[in-house]
Amino acid sequence: MDPESKKLLEETLALAKENNSILHSMRRSMRFQRMMTILYWVLIIGSALGAYYFIQPYIEQLIGVYSGAGDVLNNIKQFGQ
């Protein structure tokens, strides 16, 4: 193997190693980004469910008040007939 071919082969090897390390770091950052995105959505959905869990009694109470008000209006309509 002549020196010029050997030099080109060594440069190609160095470039391949550099490319490999860049690709590994890209894959690592993509994995980290995916995990952070999953954590983000888990927090969003979890906080929404938690808020609903704590607000649910008040919502049920409001629904009861509105249905009671509807019953009162129906009674008034029936009384007027």
C-alpha positions in Angstrom: 0.0 0.0 0.0 1.5 3.3 -1.0 1.8 6.2 1.5 -0.9 8.3 -0.2 -3.5 5.5 0.0 -2.6 4.8 3.6 -3.0 8.5 4.5 -6.4 8.6 2.8 -7.5 5.5 4.6 -6.4 7.0 8.0 -8.3 10.2 7.2 -11.3 8.2 6.3 -11.1 6.3 9.5 -10.8 9.5 11.5 -13.8 11.0 9.8 -15.8 7.8 10.3 -14.9 7.9 14.1 -15.9 11.5 14.3 -19.1 10.9 12.4 -19.9 7.9 14.7 -19.4 10.1 17.9 -21.7 12.8 16.4 -24.4 10.3 15.6 -24.2 8.8 19.1 -24.6 12.2 20.6 -27.5 13.0 18.3 -29.2 9.7 19.3 -28.6 10.4 23.0 -30.1 13.9 22.7 -33.1 12.5 20.8 -33.7 9.9 23.6 -33.4 12.6 26.2 -35.8 14.9 24.3 -38.3 12.0 24.0 -38.2 11.3 27.7 -38.7 15.0 28.5 -41.7 15.1 26.1 -43.3 12.1 27.8 -42.7 13.6 31.2 -44.2 16.9 30.0 -47.4 15.2 28.9 -47.6 13.0 32.0 -47.5 16.2 34.1 -50.1 18.0 32.0 -52.5 15.0 32.0 -51.8 14.2 35.6 -52.4 17.8 36.8 -55.7 17.9 34.7 -56.9 14.7 36.3 -55.8 15.8 39.8 -57.6 19.2 39.3 -60.7 17.3 38.2 -60.5 15.0 41.3 -60.4 18.0 43.6 -63.0 20.0 41.8 -65.4 17.1 41.2 -67.5 17.7 44.4 -68.1 21.3 43.5 -69.1 20.4 39.9 -71.5 17.8 41.2 -73.0 20.4 43.6 -73.4 22.9 40.8 -75.1 20.3 38.6 -77.5 19.5 41.5 -78.3 23.2 41.9 -79.0 23.7 38.2 -81.2 20.6 38.0 -83.0 21.8 41.1 -83.5 25.2 39.5 -84.8 23.4 36.4 -87.3 21.5 38.6 -88.5 24.8 40.2 -89.0 26.3 36.7 -91.0 23.3 35.6 -93.2 23.6 38.7 -93.8 27.3 38.0 -94.7 26.5 34.4 -97.1 23.7 35.6 -98.6 26.1 38.2 -99.3 28.7 35.6 -101.3 26.4 33.4 
